[in-house]
């Protein structure tokens, strides 16, 4: 084989490898929908047998979506997932991803995010960036403080108090967090702490935070009521059609919180599936009907806010973020109730690997550069071969 042929084969191999690696970076395109624009992907189902109360206008009641900043790119998306974002397997460090999340959420009628946080270097950095993004968009934030570790054991009380002190020092006066002058912080996992534990932290932050418990039943809340400013119930796994007195439980908890002058945050989720985490329960989404049913029940409990579970909890499949399996289905339901506008899905290939920033054209630029280099090389080789004597 001639040297020129070998060189040509090498160039061709380089071009094919680069094309294979970089082309999948552009599997889809999304745009914020203009008013009246059609929504492609899964159609929004308007089931005729849905309860009439599901059409209640929720505009006066804030809808706050739980938001997670723990994603580290590829490794966060390889385990325990059945669905993935249309934005790709992103890293929570990426500012453009945060900006797109806020834009989509706000357009659909979501009023803010409840950010999952405890003080670590990585989460502090990501929270700071999200605060900048939210402030630029006039998009409120609350905090759900993760009071349990990965094994679901309670963190030391002094550790929690120190984290909240740090949060107050950094964001206590930041307008993106303040509600009636104070940031709202939900203490996740309060059922694992004694009333004395809760009281010791609550007294330390009194007048600086609106501190909510996260109790899961009436007795749990009553146990802590003297020391907290309300309750936010994170109930993602309920099947609203089979749980006995589902609506009544929420209404009872809401009434008790209000009797104590507290803030009541009622839960609503689009569905649930934690089988990849070892669970067995599955709550089907039913083409958006489950979310409508849970929103209706939440609103009947006279909440001060609805805690939407969740923007991006993909391991439990309670996410409303546009995804490969469900498209914009959940955001369309929310937008219908909130008089908002879900994202318009123009085109995407659900089988292709995704990228953090679908508008970044760097990959195509590299492919084009290799293409030009390849063509020039081929022309030079042809010219060289033609010039040689037979």
URHU-V710884 format. One record per residue. RES is the residue in three letters. PSI is psi in radians with two decimals (NA if undefined). NEAR is the number of other ideal C-beta (glycine too) atoms within 8 Angstrom. Layout:
BEGIN
RES_PSI_NEAR ; RES_PSI_NEAR
END
This chain:
BEGIN
UNK_2.34_3 ; UNK_2.60_6 ; UNK_-0.64_5 ; UNK_-0.61_9 ; UNK_-0.70_8 ; UNK_-0.79_9 ; UNK_-0.70_10 ; UNK_-0.73_11 ; UNK_-0.68_8 ; UNK_-0.79_8 ; UNK_-0.73_12 ; UNK_-0.71_9 ; UNK_-0.76_8 ; UNK_-0.78_10 ; UNK_-0.76_11 ; UNK_-0.72_8 ; UNK_-0.81_8 ; UNK_-0.70_11 ; UNK_-0.74_10 ; UNK_-0.62_8 ; UNK_-0.60_7 ; UNK_-0.50_11 ; UNK_-0.67_9 ; UNK_-0.08_9 ; UNK_-0.14_10 ; UNK_1.03_9 ; UNK_-0.25_12 ; UNK_2.98_13 ; UNK_2.40_7 ; UNK_2.64_12 ; UNK_2.62_7 ; UNK_2.28_9 ; UNK_2.41_11 ; UNK_2.69_7 ; UNK_2.26_5 ; UNK_-0.09_3 ; UNK_2.52_8 ; UNK_2.59_4 ; UNK_1.99_12 ; UNK_-3.04_6 ; UNK_-2.53_8 ; UNK_2.32_8 ; UNK_2.60_5 ; UNK_2.06_10 ; UNK_2.27_7 ; UNK_1.42_5 ; UNK_2.28_7 ; UNK_-0.35_4 ; UNK_0.20_3 ; UNK_2.58_10 ; UNK_2.55_6 ; UNK_-0.54_5 ; UNK_-0.22_8 ; UNK_-0.26_11 ; UNK_0.18_6 ; UNK_2.40_8 ; UNK_2.02_7 ; UNK_0.11_11 ; UNK_-0.70_7 ; UNK_-0.28_4 ; UNK_2.08_10 ; UNK_2.44_9 ; UNK_1.95_13 ; UNK_2.16_16 ; UNK_2.31_15 ; UNK_2.31_15 ; UNK_2.32_13 ; UNK_2.38_11 ; UNK_0.60_12 ; UNK_0.09_8 ; UNK_2.30_12 ; UNK_0.53_8 ; UNK_-2.49_10 ; UNK_-0.84_7 ; UNK_-0.41_6 ; UNK_-0.24_10 ; UNK_0.00_11 ; UNK_-0.35_6 ; UNK_2.55_5 ; UNK_0.56_5 ; UNK_2.42_10 ; UNK_-0.16_7 ; UNK_2.78_10 ; UNK_2.71_11 ; UNK_2.61_14 ; UNK_-0.37_13 ; UNK_-0.17_12 ; UNK_3.10_11 ; UNK_1.34_12 ; UNK_2.92_12 ; UNK_2.35_10 ; UNK_-0.10_12 ; UNK_-0.28_7 ; UNK_2.05_10 ; UNK_-0.69_8 ; UNK_-0.60_9 ; UNK_-0.81_13 ; UNK_-0.76_12 ; UNK_-0.72_10 ; UNK_-0.70_9 ; UNK_-0.84_12 ; UNK_-0.72_13 ; UNK_-0.83_10 ; UNK_-0.80_14 ; UNK_-0.82_12 ; UNK_-0.74_10 ; UNK_-0.65_13 ; UNK_-0.25_15 ; UNK_0.09_13 ; UNK_2.33_15 ; UNK_-0.19_8 ; UNK_3.05_12 ; UNK_2.52_17 ; UNK_1.84_15 ; UNK_2.21_12 ; UNK_2.18_11 ; UNK_2.58_12 ; UNK_2.82_9 ; UNK_1.87_9 ; UNK_2.86_6 ; UNK_-0.82_5 ; UNK_-0.82_6 ; UNK_-0.60_12 ; UNK_-0.75_9 ; UNK_-0.73_9 ; UNK_-0.67_11 ; UNK_-0.75_11 ; UNK_-0.71_8 ; UNK_-0.72_11 ; UNK_-0.65_14 ; UNK_-0.75_13 ; UNK_-0.78_8 ; UNK_-0.79_13 ; UNK_-0.69_14 ; UNK_-0.71_11 ; UNK_-0.49_6 ; UNK_0.05_10 ; UNK_0.93_4 ; UNK_1.92_13 ; UNK_2.66_12 ; UNK_2.48_13 ; UNK_3.06_15 ; UNK_2.41_13 ; UNK_1.93_15 ; UNK_2.21_13 ; UNK_1.62_9 ; UNK_-0.09_13 ; UNK_2.59_10 ; UNK_-3.04_7 ; UNK_-0.53_3 ; UNK_0.15_4 ; UNK_0.49_7 ; UNK_2.56_7 ; UNK_2.43_10 ; UNK_2.71_10 ; UNK_2.42_6 ; UNK_-0.68_10 ; UNK_-0.58_6 ; UNK_-0.79_8 ; UNK_-0.79_13 ; UNK_-0.71_12 ; UNK_-0.71_9 ; UNK_-0.76_11 ; UNK_-0.61_14 ; UNK_-0.76_10 ; UNK_-0.72_9 ; UNK_-0.78_14 ; UNK_-0.75_12 ; UNK_-0.58_6 ; UNK_-0.72_7 ; UNK_0.09_10 ; UNK_-0.50_11 ; UNK_0.12_5 ; UNK_2.14_11 ; UNK_-0.33_6 ; UNK_-0.37_11 ; UNK_-0.37_14 ; UNK_2.34_10 ; UNK_2.06_10 ; UNK_0.62_5 ; UNK_-0.19_4 ; UNK_2.52_10 ; UNK_2.56_15 ; UNK_2.17_12 ; UNK_2.15_15 ; UNK_2.24_14 ; UNK_1.82_15 ; UNK_2.38_12 ; UNK_0.41_12 ; UNK_-0.38_14 ; UNK_-0.27_8 ; UNK_0.02_9 ; UNK_2.66_10 ; UNK_2.78_5 ; UNK_-0.58_9 ; UNK_-0.66_6 ; UNK_-0.84_10 ; UNK_-0.75_15 ; UNK_-0.65_10 ; UNK_-0.67_10 ; UNK_-0.74_14 ; UNK_-0.70_11 ; UNK_-0.51_8 ; UNK_-0.53_9 ; UNK_0.06_14 ; UNK_2.33_6 ; UNK_-0.07_4 ; UNK_-0.42_7 ; UNK_2.69_11 ; UNK_1.84_12 ; UNK_2.07_11 ; UNK_2.46_16 ; UNK_3.00_15 ; UNK_0.71_15 ; UNK_2.65_12 ; UNK_0.02_7 ; UNK_2.98_8 ; UNK_-0.78_9 ; UNK_-0.67_6 ; UNK_-0.76_12 ; UNK_-0.77_14 ; UNK_-0.56_8 ; UNK_-0.56_8 ; UNK_-0.10_13 ; UNK_-0.70_11 ; UNK_-0.29_6 ; UNK_-0.03_9 ; UNK_2.93_15 ; UNK_0.27_7 ; UNK_-2.87_13 ; UNK_2.41_15 ; UNK_2.02_14 ; UNK_2.03_13 ; UNK_1.69_11 ; UNK_1.50_9 ; UNK_-0.38_12 ; UNK_0.07_9 ; UNK_2.48_12 ; UNK_1.89_7 ; UNK_-0.29_10 ; UNK_-0.23_5 ; UNK_-0.30_4 ; UNK_2.22_9 ; UNK_2.25_3 ; UNK_0.75_6 ; UNK_-0.91_10 ; UNK_-0.71_9 ; UNK_-0.65_7 ; UNK_-0.78_11 ; UNK_-0.75_15 ; UNK_-0.70_11 ; UNK_-0.74_9 ; UNK_-0.73_15 ; UNK_-0.74_13 ; UNK_-0.70_10 ; UNK_-0.72_12 ; UNK_-0.77_14 ; UNK_-0.57_10 ; UNK_-0.54_6 ; UNK_0.16_7 ; UNK_0.40_4 ; UNK_3.04_12 ; UNK_2.21_13 ; UNK_2.09_14 ; UNK_1.93_16 ; UNK_2.50_15 ; UNK_2.66_16 ; UNK_2.37_12 ; UNK_2.70_16 ; UNK_-0.28_14 ; UNK_-3.09_12 ; UNK_2.43_13 ; UNK_1.74_11 ; UNK_0.49_12 ; UNK_-0.54_9 ; UNK_-0.25_10 ; UNK_0.11_8 ; UNK_-0.01_5 ; UNK_3.07_7 ; UNK_-0.34_4 ; UNK_2.39_9 ; UNK_2.24_7 ; UNK_1.91_12 ; UNK_2.58_6 ; UNK_-0.49_13 ; UNK_0.81_7 ; UNK_0.64_8 ; UNK_-0.22_14 ; UNK_-0.61_11 ; UNK_-0.76_14 ; UNK_-0.74_16 ; UNK_-0.73_12 ; UNK_-0.76_13 ; UNK_-0.60_14 ; UNK_-0.71_15 ; UNK_-0.76_12 ; UNK_-0.70_14 ; UNK_-0.77_13 ; UNK_-0.56_13 ; UNK_-0.32_10 ; UNK_0.18_14 ; UNK_0.97_8 ; UNK_2.77_12 ; UNK_-0.38_8 ; UNK_2.71_12 ; UNK_2.23_16 ; UNK_1.77_15 ; UNK_2.09_14 ; UNK_1.76_13 ; UNK_3.07_15 ; UNK_-0.85_15 ; UNK_0.75_11 ; UNK_1.45_13 ; UNK_-0.42_12 ; UNK_-0.62_9 ; UNK_0.02_12 ; UNK_0.73_12 ; UNK_0.26_11 ; UNK_2.58_14 ; UNK_-0.16_11 ; UNK_2.44_10 ; UNK_2.26_13 ; UNK_2.95_12 ; UNK_-0.66_9 ; UNK_-0.61_7 ; UNK_-0.06_12 ; UNK_-2.34_10 ; UNK_0.36_14 ; UNK_-0.90_14 ; UNK_-0.70_13 ; UNK_-0.51_13 ; UNK_-0.68_13 ; UNK_-0.83_14 ; UNK_-0.77_18 ; UNK_-0.62_14 ; UNK_-0.71_7 ; UNK_-0.58_14 ; UNK_0.06_12 ; UNK_0.69_7 ; UNK_-2.81_10 ; UNK_2.04_10 ; UNK_2.85_14 ; UNK_2.58_13 ; UNK_2.14_14 ; UNK_1.95_14 ; UNK_-0.87_9 ; UNK_2.41_6 ; UNK_2.69_11 ; UNK_1.86_7 ; UNK_-0.24_7 ; UNK_-0.13_3 ; UNK_2.54_8 ; UNK_2.60_8 ; UNK_2.98_13 ; UNK_2.75_10 ; UNK_-0.67_11 ; UNK_1.66_8 ; UNK_-0.23_13 ; UNK_-0.06_5 ; UNK_2.14_8 ; UNK_0.23_6 ; UNK_-0.77_6 ; UNK_-0.78_11 ; UNK_-0.64_9 ; UNK_-0.75_8 ; UNK_-0.78_10 ; UNK_-0.77_12 ; UNK_-0.71_8 ; UNK_-0.75_8 ; UNK_-0.62_12 ; UNK_-0.80_9 ; UNK_-0.79_8 ; UNK_-0.71_9 ; UNK_-0.80_12 ; UNK_-0.77_8 ; UNK_-0.70_8 ; UNK_-0.75_11 ; UNK_-0.78_10 ; UNK_-0.69_8 ; UNK_-0.70_8 ; UNK_-0.71_11 ; UNK_-0.75_8 ; UNK_-0.71_8 ; UNK_-0.71_9 ; UNK_-0.64_9 ; UNK_-0.52_6 ; UNK_-0.29_5 ; UNK_2.53_6 ; UNK_2.59_2 ; UNK_NA_2
END
